[in-house]
């Protein structure tokens, strides 16, 4: 009788019947709420009848009901069952309270958790491992890690589950350094080290990007002979990748006795993040050859490696694989596929994938809107954003607004850009830079300056470079010189700023100042980036540098290009060069016919089929002369030429470019 009085249900535990009913009304609509309410109360009456028939001594049945509600993501239902259990006078056991504590944690009810804590003490369950862990978790999550740690320190018994919970709570509060300290404390006290503890500690090392901590955790895994555990080995692999030790990660991967789809996905993802796309694609092929079937995460991880002009064929193959293996309705794969096509130059394919999607999230819309901006179709991107706004299930975030501002900039839609900028609740420096770029491209330099002063962003390099873009497009050399000097003052150790200023001087024929700046750049121990362009032909990538004569077909390439330039010069006067992003020496010593993109274009015209689209990638921005010449070439040869530079895709066709000469 004394025990039953202690276990009687307190008044704070009430079943959530009204809320459940209101949720049913909202989900099924007003017209059907009477029918739903009647059905609900019938089900509730039936449930109560069943509960009343459960013997008081059958704690297993009560626990099973509570567990079922938790498994079905119904913590309120679990609490209602516990309420009924207490009202009947049934006595909970050591398995009951952890589940009820979990339900109260999910409901965010710390007060209820404290009451259950008192109940655990009264019933003598406080020294039970799972009760302690559940209490540590509810305090740590709802009252802060220090509350959970205090309870952990006061606990009479500590097992590996409780230790692991403390590590996880520190990681949840973004305190990986404290998590590692707890792990070392655990090792010193000879606490039981299991695979879950090691996985958590490896995750902390990855967040810290600490090679030293990573090695120590790895040593502990070897000491306890857990290195061969597939879950542990995958975590150690990811840890090395997160610590940016790809060589060590690859060596460890090669030595793993057992590899699963997660192992392969991690190493592929690591190479993609590092920019070693070809190696990622090789591993993806080897994964298939070794009999490991890629899943949706594997496919979505490797697709960014195909988001390049030269790899669009690989992207198509992987897209085909996803279709054959039933991944065509997986949202993550669809988003990655759309992004891949947009960034590999096939924006029409991207739009087809997007339009066939049955469900779209904010990432889907953002990827497609940004894809339109990359291909000079800003108006279509703005139209798509308007479509998205009509979908009440999707809310634009800062990335979506950045994407639509990109579209406004590409299409020079000033008023629309101002409107969308004002919709952003907390704009960041990227949004400010995009607005400055939009105003500068529209030749509204006074307004751009006023905008910068109003928002106090004159000392941000990203904003100054956005203003510089407009100066470059509209030949505003005086303003451009001022911006160059501001950039050099702001970032005195960035050699690229001096390269830009040197190119400005060279464009104006001030070679004495060019030579002085060249000495400055060399004294900084830096070299300007060299311009390279590449083109894929018959599954081989051909790379050209400025003035390059190393290609086996160089003589024929230059001969073809010279003949082509004669036709171009007959069409129009030789375009002005403009100050560009090439290295100073390359611009000074090499005539336009030797620029890397023109050599790649000549190669493409010689070796690809007549009428086929030519696809070229360049690592630096196209100079104005090459841009204007390529427009005329597309008209002369009657072929579409696509050149991707760091800013956008240039679709040259019939003498016009998709960028409208704003890039």
N, C-alpha and C positions, 0 to 999 in steps of 0.2 A: 504493500500500500504506500509505503514511504517512497519507493522508487517510482511508482505511478504518479505520485504528486509532483515529483521532480520533472517527469517527462511530459506533464500536461502542456498542451500547446499554448504558448503565450499569445496575447491579444494582437501582437504585431504581425503574426503570420495569417494573412487573410487570402483566400483564393481570389484569383484575378478574373472573376466571371464577367463583371461589367466591361472590362477592357477587351476581353476576348470577343464579346458580342459586338462591340463597336468596331473592332478590326474586321469582323465578318461583314458588317454593313458596308464598310468602306471598300472592301475588296470586291464585293459582288454587286454593289450598286443599290440605290435607294428603293427601286421598284421591287426588289426581292428580299428586303430586310425582314419582313414578317415571316416569310417561309424559312429563312436562315435562322432567325431567332427561335422559332418553334422547333426546328431540327436540333439546334444547339441544346435547348433545354431537355429535349427527349434523350439526347446522347448523355447529357449530364446526369439525368435521373437514372439512366441505365448504368452509368459509371458508378454512381453512389450505391446502387443496388449490389453491384459486383463487389465494391469495396466492403460493404457491410457483411458480405459473406466470407471474407478472408479471415481465417482463424487468427486470434491475437498472437499466438505463438509463432505463426509462419512469417518471420521477419524476411526470409528470402523472397517471398512473393511481393512484399512491400518494396524491398530494395529493387526488385526487377522492374516494377512499375515506374519507380522514380528514374531508374536508368533508361528505360524506354523513352520517357519524356525528354530526357537530356539528349539522347541520341537523335531524336526527332526535332532538335532545336526548339524545345518548348520548356524553358526553365520555369515559367509561371505554372505550367501544369505539374512539374515536379514538386514545386513548393505546395501546390494544392493537395497533392497526394500525401505529402508529409503532414500537412495540416490535418487531413482526415485520419491519418495514422495516429497522431497524437490524441485527437478527439476520441478515437476508439479505445485509447489506453494501451495500444501496442508499444512495446519497448524497442527503440532503435538499437542497432549494434554498431560495431566499429566500421562497418562498410556503409552504413546509412549516412552518417554525418559528412564524410568527404563529398558525397554526391550532392547533398543538400547545400553544403558550403559552395560547391561549384555552381549550383543553380543561383544562389544569392549573389555570387561574384558576377555571373553573366548579367544578372538584373541590375548590377551596380548598387546593391543595397548593403552598405558597410554596417549600418545599424543592426540589420538582421544578422550579419556575420558575427558581430560582437555578442549578440544574444546566443547564437549557436555555439560560440566559443565558451560562454559560461555554462551552457548545457553540457558540452564535452567534458568540462572539468567536473561537474556534478556527477556525471555518469561514469567517470573514471576512465575516459578514453583519451585524455590529453597526451599520454605517452605513446599512443599508437602512431606508427610512422605515417600512414596516409592521412590521418586527421591533422597531424602537425604540418605536413606539406600543404594540405588544402588551406589551413589557417595562414601559413606564411604567404601563400599566393594571394589570398583575398586581401590581407593587410598590405602586402607589397604593391598590389595593383591599384587598390582603392584608397590607400592611406599613405603611399610612398614607400620606397625601398627601405628607408631607415626603420619604419615600423615593422616591416617583414624581417629585417636583419635583427632587430631587437628581440623579436619572438624566437628567431632561430638561435640566437645566443643563449636565451633562457630555456631552450628546450632540453628536457632530460635525456632525450635520445636523438641522434642525428644519423640519418642514413644517406646513401648517395643521391636519393631522390630529392631530399631536402637541400643538400649541397647544390645540386644541379638547379633547383628552383631559385636559389639566391643568385647563381651565375646568370640565369635567364632574366631575372628582374633587373640586374645591373645593365644587361645588354638592352633591355626594353627602355631604360632611361638613358641610353647612349653613354654608358660609363664602362667601356670595355676594359680600361686600365684597372678598375676596381674588381671587375669580374676575374681578370687574370690573377690578381693578388689573392682572391679567395681560392682560386684553383691551386696556387702554390701552397697556401695554408693547408688545403685539403691533402696535398701530397706529403707535406711535412708531418701531419698528424696521422699518417698511414691510414687515412680513410679509404674506403673501397672505391677504386677507380673503375668505372664501367664505360661502355662505348658512348652512352649519352653524355656523360661528363666531358669526355674527350671531344666529342662533336661540338659541344657548346664552347669549350675553351678554344678550339680551333677557329670557331666563328669570331671570337673576341680578338684573336691575333689578326685575322683578316681585316677586321674593322680598324685595328690600330696600324695595319700595314707594317707590322714589326717582324722582321726576319729573325731577330734574336729570340723573341718570345715564341715564335713559330717553331724554331729548332728545339727549344726546351719542351714544348708540348709534344713534338714528334718523338723526342727521346723517351718521354713518359709512355707514349703509345708502344714503342718498341719494348720498354721494360716490362710492361704488363701483357705483352704479346697480343696486342689488339690491332696492330698495324694491318694485319691481313683481313680484318673485319671490313666488309665492303662499304658499310656506312661510314666507318672511321676513315678508311683510305680515301673515299670520295671527299670527305670533309678536309682531310689533309691536302688533297689535291687542290681544292678550291681555295684553301688558305694560302698556298704558295702562289696561286694565280692572283689572288687579291693583294698579296705582298709584292706583286709585279716581278716575280721570279719565274719567268716562263721557261727558262732553260732547266731550272730545278724541277719545275712542275712536269715538263716533258719527260725528264729522266725518271721521275717517280712514276709517271703514267706508264712508261714503257716497262717498268719493273713490276707493276701490279699483276699479281697472279690471276686475279679475277676482275673483270671489267663488265659493268652493266651499262645500260643506256645513259644513266646519269653521269658515269665516268667520261664517256665519249662526249656528251653534251657539254660538260664543264671545260674540257680541254679545247673543244671547238670554239666555245664562247670566249675563252681566254685569248685565242689567236685573233678572233674577230675584234675584240676590244683593243688589242695591241696594233691592229691594222695589218696584220699578216694574213690577208684574205686568201691567198693562194694555198697557204698551208692549211687553213681551216677547211677549204674545199677538198684538199687531198685527204684529210682525216675523215671527212664526211663520206667520201667514196670508200675508204678503207673500212669504215664502220659497217657499211653495207656488205662489203666483201667478207668481213669476219662473221657475218650472220647476225649482227645486232640490228634489229629493226628500229629505225629512228621514230621517235614519237613526235607529238605536236611541238613540244618544247625544243627538241633537236632541230626540227625544220625551221622554227621561228628564230633560232639562234644562228643558223648558218645563212639564212636569207640576206642579212645585212652584208655578208661577204659578196653577194651578187649585185648589190646596189651600186654598180659601176657600169659605165658604158661597155667596157671590154668583157664584162662577165654576164651580160644580159642573157646569153644562151644558157649558161649554167642556171640562172634564175628561172628560166622557162622549164628546164628539166626538173628542178626541185618543185616547182609549182605543179607540174604534171604528176610527180610522185605523190604530192599531198592530195591531189584529186583522186588518184587511183586507190589511195589508202584511206579514204573517207574522212579526210581532214578539212574538206572544203567548207564545212560549217563551223569550224573552230575559229573563234573570234581573234585569238592571238595570232594564229597562222594567217588569217585573212588580212589583218592589219599589217603584218610583216610583209606579206606578198604585195599589198598595195604600195607600201613604202619602197619596196625593192624595185617595182616597175617604174615608179615615179622618179627614183634616183638613178635608174639605169637608162633613162631617156625614152621610156615607153609609156608616156603619160596616158595615152588612149587605153592601153591594157590596164593600167591602174584604175582608170574610171570604170572599166567593165567589171573588174573584181569588186570595186566599191558598190556599184549599182546592184550587183547580184547578192550582196550581203543581206541576210534576213534580219540580222540584228546589228546595230552599230552603237559604239560607245564614243566618248568624246575623243579618244585617240583616233578612231576611224575617220571622223570628220576632220580633225586637225591634220592628219597625214595627207588627205586628199586636197584640202585647201592649200597647204604648203606646196604640194606637188604642182598645182596650177601656177603658183607664183614662180616656181623654178623654171617653168617653161614659157614664161611671158604671157600667161593667160590669167592675168589678174582679175579681169571682169568676171570670169567664170568662177574664180575663187570667192569673190564677194557674193555672187549669186548663191553659191553653195553654203556660205555662212548664213545667208538669209533663210535658206531651207532648214538649216540646223536649228535656228532660233525658233522655228515653228514646232520642233519636236520637244515636247515638255519633259521627256525623259532624259534629255541631255542638257547640261549646263556648261557654257564655255568657261575654260580656265585660262590662266595666263599664257599658256602655250598656244591655245586656239586664237586668242587675241593677237599674239605675235604673228601667227600665220596669216590672219586676215590683214594685218598691217603690212606684211610683206606683199600681199596681193595689191593693196592700195598703192604701195610704192612702185611695184612693177607696172601698174596701169596708170600711174600718176593721178590717182583719184584723191585729190586733196581734201575735199569736204567730207567724203566718206571716211577718210583716214582720221580726220579730226573727231568725227562722231564716235568712231569705235574707240579711239584713245580715251575719250571722256567717259566711256562705259567701264573702263578698267578701274577697279576699286583701289588697288595699290600697285601702280605701275612700277616696273623695275627699270634698270638702266638699258636693257634691251629694247623695251617699249619706247623709251625716250630717244634712243639712237635711231630707231625706225622712223619716228616722227620727224627728226632732223633730216634724215635721208630723204623722206618724202618731200619736205619743203625745199630742200636743196635741189633735188631733181626737177622740181617744178620751177626752178630759178627764183624762188622766193627767199633770197639770202637774208634780207633784212628781217623777215618774219622768223627765219630759222635762228638767227642770232638772238632776237627778242625772246624766243621760246627757250633757248639755252640759258639766258640770264634769268628768266622768270623762275625756272626750275633749278637753278644753281648747278648746272651740269657742264659748265664750260671747261672743267678740269678733268673730264673723263676722256680717255684715249679713244674708246669705242665711239663716242659722240663726235669727236673731232674727225675721225676717219670717215664717219657718215657725211659730215659736212664737206670733207675733201672729195668724196665721190661726185658731189654736185659740181664742185669747182672743175674737176677733170672733164665732166660731160659738157659743161657750158663754157669752157676755156676761160674761166675766171682766174687768171694767173696771179693777180695781186692778192686776192683773198686766199688763194691756194698757198702762196708763199708764207703768208701769216700763219695759216694753219700748220704748215710744215714746221715752222719755227716753234710754235706752241707744243707740237708733238715732241720735238727734240728736247725742249725744256722739261716737259712732263716725264718723258722716258729717255733720259740721257744715255742709257746703256743699251737701248734697243737699236741695233744696227739697221734694221729695216726702215726706220724713220729717216736715217741719213741716206739710205739708198733712194727713197722716194724723193728727197730733196735734191739729190744728185741728178736724178732723171729730170726733175723740173728745170734745173740749170742747163742740162744738156739739150733739152727741148728748146731752150732760148739761146743756145749757142755760147753759153758762158763756161767755156771749157777750163778756164783757169780755176774757177770755183769748184768745178767738178773734180779736178785733180786734188785740190785741197781736201775736199770731203772724202775722196778716195783714200788719202793718207790717214784721215781720221778713222775711217772704217777699218783699215788694215791694222792700225794701232790698237784697236779694240779687240783684235784677234778674231774678227768675224769676217765671213765672206757672204756676199749677196747670194740669194737663192738663184740657181740657174734655171732657165726655162726649159721644160721638157714637154713633149707631146707624144702620145702613143695611140696606136690604132691596132685593132685585132683583125687578123686575116688567117683563115684556115687554122683556127685554134692556136695561133701563135701571136704574141703581142710584139709589135715592132715599135721601138722607142727612138725618138729623134730629139737631139739637142739643137741649140741655136748654132747655125753654121756647120752642122754635123755632116761629115763625109765618111763616117765609119760604116755606114750600111753597105752591104755588097752591091746593091743596085743604085748607089749614089749618083753615078754618072747619068743614068737614064732618068732618075728622079729630078735632077737639076735641069736636064734638057727639057723635060716635059713642063717643068715649072716656068722656065724662061719663055717657052712658046705661049704658055697660058697668060703670063704677065704682059706679053705684047698685045694680046687680045683685050686684056683688062685696060691697058693704057689707051687703047683705041676707043674703048667705051667711055672713059672719063679720065680726067686729070688724076695724077697720082695723089692719093689722099694724104692729108697731114698725119704725122705720126702721133702727136700728143704725148704728154708725159705718161709713162707706163710703169709697170711693176717689174720689168726685166732688170737684170743687173746692168750697171752703167756701162761696163766694158762690152757687153753683148750688144747693147743698143748702139754704141759708138762705132764698133768695128765691123758690125755685120749689117749688110743691107737687108731690106725687108724680105727679099726672096729667100734668105737663109733662115728666117724665123722658123721655129720648130713646128708650129701648126701648119705652115705652108708646105714644109717638107712632108709632113704626114698626109696632108691633103693631096699632094702630088702622087704619093705612093698609092693612096686609095683610088685615085682616078685611073692609075695605070693597071692595078691588079684586081680591082673588084669588077663585077659584071656591070655592063652599061645599064644605067637607070637605077641601080641599087643605091640605097641610102648610105652615105659615108658617115661613120661615127668616130669622132676624135675626142680625146680628153687632154686637157692641158693643165699643168700644175699651177700656173700663174695666169693672171688676167690677160685677155687678148689685148694687143695694142690696137689703136684706132686704125692704123694703116692696114693691118691684116684683116681686121673686121670689115672694113669697107671693100677691100679686095675680094674677100670671100663672098660678099653679097653679089658682086659682079660675076664671080666664077660660077655661082649657082645658076645664074641666068644664062651664061654662055653654054655651060655643059648640060643644062636642063636636068639637074639632079638636086635632091635635097641633101644638104650637108649639115650635120649636127655636131657642134663643138661645145663641149662642156668645160667651162673654166670654174674657178672657185666660187663665182657669184651666181651663175645660172647656166641653163642650156640655151645655146644659140641655134635656133632652127633657121638655116639659110635656105630660101626657096624663091625662085623667080626674081632675084635681085633684092629681096627684103629679108629682114631678120626679125624673129619673134620678139627680141628685146626692144625693138623700136629705137635702137641706138642709145638706150639707157641701160648701162650695165656697170 
